[in-house]
Amino acid sequence: MTRASASESHWGWVVVGAAFVTMALLYGLWYSYSVFLVALLGEFGWSRSVTAGAFSTFALVHAGVGPFFGPVAERVGPRRIILAGGCVLALGLVLAAQTSQPWHLYLAFGVIAAVGIGFSGYVPLVILIRGWFPTRIGTAVGIATAGISVGIAFLIPLCQFLIDELGWRWALRALAAAVVCWLVPATLWLLRERPAAGTFRPPAAGRSAALAPHWTLSLALRSRRFWGLCVVLFTGNTAITLFMVHQVIYLVDHGVPPMVAATVGGLVGLISIVGKAGWGYLMDRTLRELVYTLACASFALSIGGLALAGAYPLSVLPYLYAVVLGLGYAITAPFAPAAASALFGGPGFSTIFGSIHVSLGFGTAAGAWAGGKIFDVTGSYAAAFWGALGLICFSCILLWTVAPRHGNPPPSGR
């Protein structure tokens, strides 16, 4: 290995480490909405579908900016976009702290903060990491996205503590300050792009390799595997998000103290740290379909685990539920880029992945809203649990027809 290549390898892991911390902060904040949901319901008395709907709006807007990242990044570079996104996110949180009507929350958190995370979070960081590790994306992204789990593990209980001590408005302001204090210096000094590589560098196999057909967004949109993967991600994320958003309020409803319920939510993230790195490692070395199936089985078991935790709120069962859910939930972050890269790798990956990511956003929005709506209509989460079980099973079966582990060469004509 040359000195230049060794330096590049070193900085690649620095980028992964910085992305780890960034995702911990941004997505710990994301999943902390479950404890803010309890505080907002307590202060304003809004319906659960209305209050959870702000999170659904957030998820839709977050997903909607994904397809625009690739083309914009090619013009100004991802670092500038990430920096601007962090500032927009902080502004959204400060404005959300002034909420007194539902539309205030929807605009500040659901739109402005969502745009901020969209341009500073998962999609741009995955694209940045893939530029450094095009052949080990499962492992590298698995490690970086384990930061999401760290954020869940520590920020959910921390936000509950801040809410108890300072109130939910000052808790949001504190999060805004943390975003600025970390993301600005991290973007300026740590989140480097790979020199002269962009988001993808084809192997040095001569001019014929460079001129070989590759996937573009227009070609991908005509592929059944593109739409199949989108449906897999939508249905799986709908089921998992329903639990992640509503688990704290469900446990509180069934007699679990709020801080204990928040700690259970944090434990989900703690367990998924190992899960994300482990699933990512396995996806680089064995069938992605098999790995996804194992994770789905763990999530299916967690559905029954949450029901039991609600029946025995003062037992150890809420914590056992968190362990099983953490393993199942862990598949969400590393699987999407690994599968998309296997199916549609090449110079057009950033735009294609940003478009695929829309399905994740729609699933997140659907899960958050559906859980609240089903409760409002039926007075129970039972139907939501059964629906989540059906969706996760369907997602798992459909993936085997998409087959992201196998080759998917683009059509020769464009």
MARGUMI-88773 format. One record per residue (C-alpha): x, y negated, z; residue number from 1. Coordinates in nm, 3 decimals. Layout:
! MARGUMI-88773
@east:X&north:Y&up:Z&n:NUM
...
***
This chain:
! MARGUMI-88773
@east:0.000&north:0.000&up:0.000&n:1
@east:0.139&north:-0.340&up:-0.098&n:2
@east:0.166&north:-0.630&up:0.144&n:3
@east:-0.117&north:-0.809&up:-0.040&n:4
@east:-0.346&north:-0.508&up:-0.030&n:5
@east:-0.269&north:-0.452&up:0.339&n:6
@east:-0.361&north:-0.815&up:0.409&n:7
@east:-0.686&north:-0.773&up:0.217&n:8
@east:-0.767&north:-0.457&up:0.413&n:9
@east:-0.699&north:-0.641&up:0.739&n:10
@east:-0.928&north:-0.929&up:0.649&n:11
@east:-1.195&north:-0.689&up:0.531&n:12
@east:-1.224&north:-0.557&up:0.886&n:13
@east:-1.213&north:-0.911&up:1.026&n:14
@east:-1.515&north:-0.986&up:0.805&n:15
@east:-1.690&north:-0.672&up:0.935&n:16
@east:-1.620&north:-0.781&up:1.294&n:17
@east:-1.748&north:-1.133&up:1.236&n:18
@east:-2.056&north:-0.993&up:1.062&n:19
@east:-2.109&north:-0.764&up:1.363&n:20
@east:-2.127&north:-1.061&up:1.601&n:21
@east:-2.336&north:-1.268&up:1.359&n:22
@east:-2.593&north:-0.992&up:1.319&n:23
@east:-2.598&north:-0.940&up:1.695&n:24
@east:-2.698&north:-1.301&up:1.745&n:25
@east:-2.937&north:-1.344&up:1.452&n:26
@east:-3.125&north:-1.017&up:1.479&n:27
@east:-3.117&north:-1.001&up:1.857&n:28
@east:-3.306&north:-1.328&up:1.825&n:29
@east:-3.533&north:-1.168&up:1.561&n:30
@east:-3.637&north:-0.876&up:1.783&n:31
@east:-3.661&north:-1.095&up:2.093&n:32
@east:-3.988&north:-1.219&up:1.947&n:33
@east:-4.145&north:-0.923&up:2.130&n:34
@east:-4.084&north:-1.096&up:2.465&n:35
@east:-4.175&north:-1.440&up:2.332&n:36
@east:-4.500&north:-1.278&up:2.216&n:37
@east:-4.587&north:-1.202&up:2.578&n:38
@east:-4.506&north:-1.559&up:2.685&n:39
@east:-4.706&north:-1.717&up:2.403&n:40
@east:-5.008&north:-1.497&up:2.471&n:41
@east:-4.991&north:-1.590&up:2.838&n:42
@east:-4.973&north:-1.966&up:2.777&n:43
@east:-5.210&north:-2.013&up:2.483&n:44
@east:-5.442&north:-1.712&up:2.494&n:45
@east:-5.434&north:-1.667&up:2.117&n:46
@east:-5.532&north:-1.332&up:1.964&n:47
@east:-5.255&north:-1.079&up:1.912&n:48
@east:-5.298&north:-1.078&up:1.536&n:49
@east:-5.262&north:-1.458&up:1.524&n:50
@east:-4.957&north:-1.460&up:1.750&n:51
@east:-4.790&north:-1.162&up:1.581&n:52
@east:-4.884&north:-1.315&up:1.245&n:53
@east:-4.614&north:-1.579&up:1.293&n:54
@east:-4.360&north:-1.296&up:1.296&n:55
@east:-4.521&north:-1.150&up:0.983&n:56
@east:-4.488&north:-1.486&up:0.809&n:57
@east:-4.128&north:-1.499&up:0.926&n:58
@east:-4.058&north:-1.157&up:0.773&n:59
@east:-4.223&north:-1.245&up:0.441&n:60
@east:-4.034&north:-1.570&up:0.403&n:61
@east:-3.709&north:-1.403&up:0.510&n:62
@east:-3.757&north:-1.138&up:0.242&n:63
@east:-3.864&north:-1.390&up:-0.020&n:64
@east:-3.533&north:-1.574&up:-0.018&n:65
@east:-3.337&north:-1.252&up:-0.080&n:66
@east:-3.360&north:-1.247&up:-0.463&n:67
@east:-3.233&north:-1.606&up:-0.478&n:68
@east:-2.916&north:-1.540&up:-0.282&n:69
@east:-2.725&north:-1.361&up:-0.558&n:70
@east:-2.761&north:-1.627&up:-0.829&n:71
@east:-2.700&north:-1.915&up:-0.583&n:72
@east:-2.397&north:-1.742&up:-0.432&n:73
@east:-2.243&north:-1.708&up:-0.777&n:74
@east:-2.257&north:-2.087&up:-0.811&n:75
@east:-2.148&north:-2.214&up:-0.469&n:76
@east:-2.016&north:-1.904&up:-0.288&n:77
@east:-2.181&north:-1.710&up:-0.002&n:78
@east:-1.994&north:-1.887&up:0.280&n:79
@east:-2.155&north:-2.224&up:0.210&n:80
@east:-2.498&north:-2.064&up:0.197&n:81
@east:-2.440&north:-1.879&up:0.525&n:82
@east:-2.327&north:-2.203&up:0.691&n:83
@east:-2.630&north:-2.396&up:0.567&n:84
@east:-2.860&north:-2.110&up:0.669&n:85
@east:-2.732&north:-2.116&up:1.026&n:86
@east:-2.804&north:-2.488&up:1.057&n:87
@east:-3.156&north:-2.443&up:0.916&n:88
@east:-3.219&north:-2.158&up:1.161&n:89
@east:-3.116&north:-2.374&up:1.458&n:90
@east:-3.349&north:-2.650&up:1.338&n:91
@east:-3.637&north:-2.403&up:1.313&n:92
@east:-3.584&north:-2.280&up:1.669&n:93
@east:-3.572&north:-2.634&up:1.807&n:94
@east:-3.897&north:-2.718&up:1.629&n:95
@east:-4.059&north:-2.391&up:1.744&n:96
@east:-3.991&north:-2.498&up:2.103&n:97
@east:-4.241&north:-2.783&up:2.047&n:98
@east:-4.526&north:-2.547&up:1.957&n:99
@east:-4.874&north:-2.633&up:2.080&n:100
@east:-5.086&north:-2.500&up:1.789&n:101
@east:-5.056&north:-2.178&up:1.585&n:102
@east:-4.959&north:-2.368&up:1.270&n:103
@east:-4.666&north:-2.525&up:1.453&n:104
@east:-4.530&north:-2.178&up:1.528&n:105
@east:-4.597&north:-2.053&up:1.175&n:106
@east:-4.416&north:-2.348&up:1.015&n:107
@east:-4.120&north:-2.379&up:1.254&n:108
@east:-4.050&north:-2.013&up:1.324&n:109
@east:-4.234&north:-1.840&up:1.041&n:110
@east:-4.095&north:-2.059&up:0.762&n:111
@east:-3.798&north:-2.278&up:0.862&n:112
@east:-3.623&north:-2.030&up:1.093&n:113
@east:-3.693&north:-1.749&up:0.845&n:114
@east:-3.525&north:-1.939&up:0.561&n:115
@east:-3.227&north:-1.991&up:0.792&n:116
@east:-3.185&north:-1.622&up:0.871&n:117
@east:-3.253&north:-1.531&up:0.508&n:118
@east:-2.951&north:-1.733&up:0.396&n:119
@east:-2.721&north:-1.647&up:0.686&n:120
@east:-2.817&north:-1.292&up:0.781&n:121
@east:-2.849&north:-0.938&up:0.650&n:122
@east:-2.850&north:-0.978&up:0.270&n:123
@east:-2.558&north:-1.223&up:0.237&n:124
@east:-2.351&north:-1.038&up:0.497&n:125
@east:-2.409&north:-0.701&up:0.328&n:126
@east:-2.305&north:-0.849&up:-0.008&n:127
@east:-1.996&north:-1.002&up:0.150&n:128
@east:-1.899&north:-0.672&up:0.314&n:129
@east:-1.959&north:-0.472&up:-0.004&n:130
@east:-1.705&north:-0.693&up:-0.179&n:131
@east:-1.440&north:-0.564&up:0.063&n:132
@east:-1.561&north:-0.200&up:0.084&n:133
@east:-1.737&north:-0.104&up:-0.244&n:134
@east:-1.675&north:0.271&up:-0.194&n:135
@east:-1.729&north:0.287&up:0.184&n:136
@east:-2.036&north:0.071&up:0.214&n:137
@east:-2.222&north:0.314&up:0.441&n:138
@east:-1.947&north:0.315&up:0.701&n:139
@east:-1.865&north:-0.058&up:0.683&n:140
@east:-2.227&north:-0.173&up:0.687&n:141
@east:-2.310&north:0.083&up:0.957&n:142
@east:-2.044&north:-0.071&up:1.182&n:143
@east:-2.146&north:-0.430&up:1.103&n:144
@east:-2.517&north:-0.367&up:1.150&n:145
@east:-2.450&north:-0.201&up:1.484&n:146
@east:-2.424&north:-0.564&up:1.589&n:147
@east:-2.801&north:-0.583&up:1.545&n:148
@east:-2.830&north:-0.314&up:1.809&n:149
@east:-2.599&north:-0.503&up:2.045&n:150
@east:-2.816&north:-0.810&up:1.996&n:151
@east:-3.129&north:-0.614&up:2.076&n:152
@east:-2.966&north:-0.455&up:2.381&n:153
@east:-2.855&north:-0.783&up:2.537&n:154
@east:-3.064&north:-1.063&up:2.389&n:155
@east:-3.408&north:-0.914&up:2.461&n:156
@east:-3.342&north:-0.892&up:2.839&n:157
@east:-3.151&north:-1.222&up:2.828&n:158
@east:-3.442&north:-1.397&up:2.659&n:159
@east:-3.679&north:-1.255&up:2.921&n:160
@east:-3.446&north:-1.389&up:3.191&n:161
@east:-3.433&north:-1.732&up:3.026&n:162
@east:-3.810&north:-1.736&up:2.990&n:163
@east:-3.853&north:-1.646&up:3.358&n:164
@east:-3.603&north:-1.908&up:3.473&n:165
@east:-3.644&north:-2.192&up:3.222&n:166
@east:-3.961&north:-2.123&up:3.027&n:167
@east:-3.994&north:-2.007&up:2.669&n:168
@east:-3.939&north:-2.354&up:2.520&n:169
@east:-3.593&north:-2.398&up:2.674&n:170
@east:-3.512&north:-2.037&up:2.590&n:171
@east:-3.562&north:-2.121&up:2.220&n:172
@east:-3.346&north:-2.432&up:2.252&n:173
@east:-3.068&north:-2.228&up:2.413&n:174
@east:-3.079&north:-1.983&up:2.123&n:175
@east:-3.055&north:-2.270&up:1.875&n:176
@east:-2.740&north:-2.396&up:2.049&n:177
@east:-2.588&north:-2.046&up:2.043&n:178
@east:-2.649&north:-2.014&up:1.668&n:179
@east:-2.466&north:-2.339&up:1.594&n:180
@east:-2.178&north:-2.271&up:1.835&n:181
@east:-2.103&north:-1.932&up:1.681&n:182
@east:-2.205&north:-1.947&up:1.315&n:183
@east:-2.031&north:-2.272&up:1.218&n:184
@east:-1.677&north:-2.171&up:1.326&n:185
@east:-1.727&north:-1.807&up:1.223&n:186
@east:-1.825&north:-1.908&up:0.869&n:187
@east:-1.541&north:-2.156&up:0.836&n:188
@east:-1.264&north:-1.929&up:0.966&n:189
@east:-1.366&north:-1.562&up:0.963&n:190
@east:-1.627&north:-1.475&up:0.698&n:191
@east:-1.394&north:-1.483&up:0.399&n:192
@east:-1.478&north:-1.361&up:0.051&n:193
@east:-1.251&north:-1.102&up:-0.105&n:194
@east:-0.999&north:-1.290&up:-0.322&n:195
@east:-1.068&north:-1.268&up:-0.695&n:196
@east:-1.318&north:-0.987&up:-0.636&n:197
@east:-1.658&north:-1.147&up:-0.600&n:198
@east:-1.914&north:-0.904&up:-0.471&n:199
@east:-1.788&north:-0.616&up:-0.687&n:200
@east:-1.459&north:-0.516&up:-0.852&n:201
@east:-1.481&north:-0.227&up:-1.098&n:202
@east:-1.202&north:0.031&up:-1.092&n:203
@east:-0.900&north:-0.044&up:-1.307&n:204
@east:-0.982&north:0.201&up:-1.581&n:205
@east:-0.916&north:-0.021&up:-1.877&n:206
@east:-1.129&north:-0.236&up:-2.099&n:207
@east:-1.370&north:0.048&up:-2.177&n:208
@east:-1.472&north:0.068&up:-1.809&n:209
@east:-1.524&north:-0.307&up:-1.793&n:210
@east:-1.745&north:-0.294&up:-2.102&n:211
@east:-1.941&north:0.012&up:-1.985&n:212
@east:-2.317&north:-0.032&up:-1.937&n:213
@east:-2.414&north:-0.146&up:-1.589&n:214
@east:-2.734&north:-0.211&up:-1.403&n:215
@east:-2.896&north:-0.552&up:-1.432&n:216
@east:-3.210&north:-0.667&up:-1.252&n:217
@east:-3.418&north:-0.638&up:-1.570&n:218
@east:-3.304&north:-0.278&up:-1.621&n:219
@east:-3.359&north:-0.191&up:-1.256&n:220
@east:-3.715&north:-0.326&up:-1.268&n:221
@east:-3.790&north:-0.072&up:-1.542&n:222
@east:-3.654&north:0.217&up:-1.335&n:223
@east:-3.885&north:0.443&up:-1.134&n:224
@east:-3.608&north:0.486&up:-0.878&n:225
@east:-3.605&north:0.112&up:-0.809&n:226
@east:-3.976&north:0.110&up:-0.728&n:227
@east:-3.954&north:0.442&up:-0.546&n:228
@east:-3.681&north:0.306&up:-0.318&n:229
@east:-3.888&north:-0.009&up:-0.259&n:230
@east:-4.186&north:0.201&up:-0.145&n:231
@east:-3.961&north:0.415&up:0.078&n:232
@east:-3.825&north:0.104&up:0.248&n:233
@east:-4.166&north:-0.063&up:0.273&n:234
@east:-4.344&north:0.229&up:0.438&n:235
@east:-4.057&north:0.317&up:0.670&n:236
@east:-4.006&north:-0.041&up:0.782&n:237
@east:-4.379&north:-0.095&up:0.836&n:238
@east:-4.390&north:0.195&up:1.081&n:239
@east:-4.072&north:0.102&up:1.267&n:240
@east:-4.149&north:-0.270&up:1.293&n:241
@east:-4.492&north:-0.199&up:1.440&n:242
@east:-4.315&north:-0.036&up:1.733&n:243
@east:-4.033&north:-0.285&up:1.765&n:244
@east:-4.267&north:-0.585&up:1.783&n:245
@east:-4.545&north:-0.438&up:1.997&n:246
@east:-4.359&north:-0.200&up:2.229&n:247
@east:-4.301&north:-0.455&up:2.507&n:248
@east:-4.661&north:-0.577&up:2.523&n:249
@east:-4.784&north:-0.215&up:2.504&n:250
@east:-4.572&north:-0.116&up:2.802&n:251
@east:-4.677&north:-0.428&up:2.997&n:252
@east:-5.043&north:-0.346&up:2.921&n:253
@east:-4.989&north:-0.003&up:3.076&n:254
@east:-4.837&north:-0.121&up:3.400&n:255
@east:-4.467&north:-0.151&up:3.324&n:256
@east:-4.319&north:-0.470&up:3.481&n:257
@east:-4.222&north:-0.728&up:3.211&n:258
@east:-3.850&north:-0.719&up:3.292&n:259
@east:-3.848&north:-0.338&up:3.286&n:260
@east:-4.032&north:-0.342&up:2.952&n:261
@east:-3.780&north:-0.592&up:2.814&n:262
@east:-3.497&north:-0.372&up:2.941&n:263
@east:-3.651&north:-0.075&up:2.758&n:264
@east:-3.655&north:-0.285&up:2.442&n:265
@east:-3.290&north:-0.368&up:2.499&n:266
@east:-3.205&north:-0.002&up:2.554&n:267
@east:-3.346&north:0.077&up:2.210&n:268
@east:-3.081&north:-0.153&up:2.068&n:269
@east:-2.805&north:-0.010&up:2.288&n:270
@east:-2.875&north:0.346&up:2.174&n:271
@east:-2.894&north:0.243&up:1.810&n:272
@east:-2.537&north:0.107&up:1.821&n:273
@east:-2.405&north:0.463&up:1.801&n:274
@east:-2.690&north:0.561&up:1.570&n:275
@east:-2.612&north:0.299&up:1.305&n:276
@east:-2.241&north:0.368&up:1.292&n:277
@east:-2.310&north:0.743&up:1.296&n:278
@east:-2.581&north:0.739&up:1.029&n:279
@east:-2.365&north:0.513&up:0.811&n:280
@east:-2.067&north:0.747&up:0.843&n:281
@east:-2.280&north:1.050&up:0.756&n:282
@east:-2.437&north:0.880&up:0.454&n:283
@east:-2.091&north:0.838&up:0.299&n:284
@east:-2.022&north:1.210&up:0.342&n:285
@east:-2.345&north:1.404&up:0.296&n:286
@east:-2.691&north:1.381&up:0.144&n:287
@east:-2.850&north:1.044&up:0.223&n:288
@east:-3.189&north:1.210&up:0.195&n:289
@east:-3.099&north:1.455&up:0.471&n:290
@east:-2.967&north:1.180&up:0.700&n:291
@east:-3.282&north:0.973&up:0.647&n:292
@east:-3.499&north:1.278&up:0.723&n:293
@east:-3.322&north:1.339&up:1.054&n:294
@east:-3.370&north:0.975&up:1.153&n:295
@east:-3.738&north:0.987&up:1.058&n:296
@east:-3.785&north:1.297&up:1.273&n:297
@east:-3.640&north:1.109&up:1.569&n:298
@east:-3.875&north:0.818&up:1.508&n:299
@east:-4.175&north:1.052&up:1.484&n:300
@east:-4.085&north:1.196&up:1.824&n:301
@east:-4.066&north:0.844&up:1.968&n:302
@east:-4.431&north:0.782&up:1.877&n:303
@east:-4.538&north:1.051&up:2.121&n:304
@east:-4.276&north:0.925&up:2.363&n:305
@east:-4.430&north:0.577&up:2.378&n:306
@east:-4.775&north:0.724&up:2.443&n:307
@east:-4.632&north:0.926&up:2.732&n:308
@east:-4.443&north:0.624&up:2.863&n:309
@east:-4.772&north:0.435&up:2.875&n:310
@east:-4.937&north:0.720&up:3.064&n:311
@east:-4.655&north:0.735&up:3.322&n:312
@east:-4.529&north:0.375&up:3.340&n:313
@east:-4.329&north:0.407&up:3.662&n:314
@east:-4.142&north:0.721&up:3.559&n:315
@east:-3.825&north:0.772&up:3.360&n:316
@east:-4.029&north:0.829&up:3.042&n:317
@east:-4.010&north:0.466&up:2.915&n:318
@east:-3.631&north:0.499&up:2.912&n:319
@east:-3.639&north:0.839&up:2.739&n:320
@east:-3.869&north:0.687&up:2.477&n:321
@east:-3.613&north:0.412&up:2.419&n:322
@east:-3.336&north:0.667&up:2.356&n:323
@east:-3.535&north:0.857&up:2.093&n:324
@east:-3.663&north:0.541&up:1.921&n:325
@east:-3.314&north:0.392&up:1.918&n:326
@east:-3.183&north:0.688&up:1.718&n:327
@east:-3.468&north:0.670&up:1.469&n:328
@east:-3.465&north:0.292&up:1.433&n:329
@east:-3.088&north:0.296&up:1.372&n:330
@east:-3.128&north:0.424&up:1.015&n:331
@east:-3.296&north:0.105&up:0.889&n:332
@east:-2.995&north:-0.125&up:0.849&n:333
@east:-2.724&north:0.098&up:0.689&n:334
@east:-2.959&north:0.305&up:0.471&n:335
@east:-3.094&north:0.034&up:0.239&n:336
@east:-2.758&north:-0.100&up:0.111&n:337
@east:-2.606&north:0.250&up:0.090&n:338
@east:-2.898&north:0.385&up:-0.116&n:339
@east:-2.919&north:0.072&up:-0.333&n:340
@east:-2.544&north:0.078&up:-0.397&n:341
@east:-2.556&north:0.445&up:-0.500&n:342
@east:-2.843&north:0.381&up:-0.740&n:343
@east:-2.762&north:0.035&up:-0.875&n:344
@east:-2.397&north:-0.041&up:-0.803&n:345
@east:-2.212&north:-0.277&up:-1.034&n:346
@east:-2.178&north:-0.648&up:-1.110&n:347
@east:-2.552&north:-0.701&up:-1.071&n:348
@east:-2.575&north:-0.543&up:-0.727&n:349
@east:-2.621&north:-0.866&up:-0.529&n:350
@east:-2.928&north:-0.973&up:-0.727&n:351
@east:-3.075&north:-0.621&up:-0.737&n:352
@east:-3.022&north:-0.565&up:-0.364&n:353
@east:-3.175&north:-0.903&up:-0.282&n:354
@east:-3.482&north:-0.801&up:-0.481&n:355
@east:-3.504&north:-0.460&up:-0.315&n:356
@east:-3.479&north:-0.631&up:0.022&n:357
@east:-3.816&north:-0.795&up:-0.044&n:358
@east:-3.980&north:-0.458&up:0.022&n:359
@east:-3.817&north:-0.446&up:0.365&n:360
@east:-3.958&north:-0.788&up:0.442&n:361
@east:-4.307&north:-0.693&up:0.334&n:362
@east:-4.284&north:-0.382&up:0.552&n:363
@east:-4.170&north:-0.589&up:0.849&n:364
@east:-4.457&north:-0.832&up:0.798&n:365
@east:-4.714&north:-0.557&up:0.754&n:366
@east:-4.602&north:-0.368&up:1.066&n:367
@east:-4.604&north:-0.675&up:1.290&n:368
@east:-4.945&north:-0.796&up:1.171&n:369
@east:-5.113&north:-0.454&up:1.146&n:370
@east:-5.026&north:-0.360&up:1.504&n:371
@east:-5.188&north:-0.677&up:1.637&n:372
@east:-5.490&north:-0.653&up:1.407&n:373
@east:-5.562&north:-0.290&up:1.492&n:374
@east:-5.547&north:-0.376&up:1.861&n:375
@east:-5.779&north:-0.676&up:1.816&n:376
@east:-6.035&north:-0.460&up:1.635&n:377
@east:-6.017&north:-0.140&up:1.840&n:378
@east:-5.880&north:-0.257&up:2.175&n:379
@east:-5.608&north:0.008&up:2.151&n:380
@east:-5.286&north:0.089&up:1.969&n:381
@east:-5.385&north:0.455&up:1.913&n:382
@east:-5.486&north:0.412&up:1.548&n:383
@east:-5.170&north:0.212&up:1.484&n:384
@east:-4.959&north:0.497&up:1.623&n:385
@east:-5.124&north:0.754&up:1.396&n:386
@east:-5.084&north:0.525&up:1.099&n:387
@east:-4.714&north:0.478&up:1.174&n:388
@east:-4.668&north:0.856&up:1.189&n:389
@east:-4.832&north:0.898&up:0.848&n:390
@east:-4.622&north:0.623&up:0.691&n:391
@east:-4.290&north:0.753&up:0.819&n:392
@east:-4.368&north:1.105&up:0.692&n:393
@east:-4.468&north:0.969&up:0.350&n:394
@east:-4.151&north:0.759&up:0.335&n:395
@east:-3.935&north:1.061&up:0.409&n:396
@east:-4.101&north:1.282&up:0.145&n:397
@east:-4.085&north:1.014&up:-0.125&n:398
@east:-3.712&north:0.960&up:-0.072&n:399
@east:-3.635&north:1.310&up:-0.196&n:400
@east:-3.785&north:1.218&up:-0.535&n:401
@east:-3.576&north:0.898&up:-0.550&n:402
@east:-3.256&north:1.094&up:-0.471&n:403
@east:-3.007&north:0.811&up:-0.400&n:404
@east:-2.723&north:1.057&up:-0.339&n:405
@east:-2.717&north:1.164&up:-0.704&n:406
@east:-2.586&north:0.963&up:-0.997&n:407
@east:-2.806&north:0.707&up:-1.165&n:408
@east:-2.629&north:0.578&up:-1.477&n:409
@east:-2.786&north:0.274&up:-1.644&n:410
@east:-2.938&north:0.305&up:-1.991&n:411
@east:-2.684&north:0.245&up:-2.265&n:412
@east:-2.896&north:-0.021&up:-2.431&n:413
@east:-2.980&north:-0.349&up:-2.261&n:414
***
